[in-house]
Amino acid sequence: MAEEVILLDFWPSPFGMRVRIALAEKGIAYDYKEEDLKNKSPLLLAMNPVHKKIPVLIHNGKPVCESLIAVQYIDEVWHDKSPLLPSNPYERAQARFWADYVDKKIYDLGRKIWSTKGEEQEAAKKEFVESLKLLEGELGDKPFFGGQAFGFVDVALVPFYSWFYAYETCGGFSIEAECPKLVAWAKRCLLRESVSKALPDPEKVHGFVLELKKKFGVE
Amino acid sequence: MADEVILLDFWPSMFGMRCRLALAEKGVKYEYKEEDLKNKSDLLLRMNPVHKKIPVLVHNGKPVCESLIILQYIEETWPDRCPLLPSDPYQRAQARFWADYIDKKFYGLGRKVWTTKGEEQEVAKKELIEIMKVLEGELGDKPFFGGEKLGFVDVAIVPFSTWFYAYEMCGNFSIEAECPKLIAWTKRCLEIETVSKSLVDPHKVYDFILQLKKALGIE
């Protein structure tokens, strides 16, 4: 039976990028559908009526929503190739913890960096760098968060690298200067085709952020 | 080799109750340690240095943090008894989605109901009811979210029912009047011994909230 896999997505979304990477790691052919978030498709609204957000993975007509849930689904269905989660329950719990940490911290702090100024922006930059340093500590000397192999936490975090240039430019700071090990890790990930093809050009992301700032009246 | 299982917890925490219930369902013996959140123990700070929050499950000296991650860890470590998650990957993704939905929506709104007044409180009450109606829709005619038996989503949600009385008293409304099916489901869960033993008395929760309000200077 032929598998039908569709991904409803939006090109700069780090959450969408996670799913693109997971599908590529597993070698799954899929139909990529770009959504206009100002004019959401009937398909998106039908497939994610609860949150009305991307990414949505549609597998043989059935939707899976929320990026980390979709990545775990992909890992469980296409389990024969490139496992993303470890097999040991304790290590799986640790991987889920760190992916959840990325979800709790990185997106919102990053957003504050490009959408605020002054005191608020400085506080966000400081907390953002602290979060990245904590992640650097967790990475340690391993090539990937998953150890020798690229895994779940790497997939969860690396998409945000495509937004670093935008954060740096808006915030007037250098992430590489603060977190060189993390940037080295991101570049290592980018050597993987699944990652380099999933992540957009950081300059394009910056252009997108500048348009958003204009739209929201952020100077 | 004897398993050493410790749960660092705080009696009114819905998140802690989830873990108590899952451990009870699996018949796992554990040591319950009550934390004073105004004076966190060294053990808690060492076991959860990142968030410094309860619940924390400590299994043979190794910590697992974040309640839904703990639930999945318990499920995977003690798989032979009372499975909480379905075996089918799509149904597992759906279960994870609804547990995540509760985490995203419920706690924050519930908190607003007991900490605010006037317009803000009315909005929070309205949104909370809407969320409960969405959950009722998902439950449908099934006895439990997990189907015929208690499952992951039931374990994730039922602890919040211990806070319903406090929300109703603070917000001056009746959840049963608005969402009778959800209340019926709550009562059905409470007929199960593991649930009734793991959940706290709603009146005690209300007293706790009144004390918190006083301490926070909320009228």
Interface residues (C-beta under 8 A of the other chain):
Chain A: V50 H59 K62 V64 C65 E66 I69 A70 Q72 Y73 E76 V77 P89 Y90 R92 A93 R96 F97 D100 Y101 L134
Chain B: V50 H59 K62 V64 C65 E66 I69 I70 Q72 Y73 E76 T77 P89 Y90 R92 A93 R96 F97 D100 Y101 V134
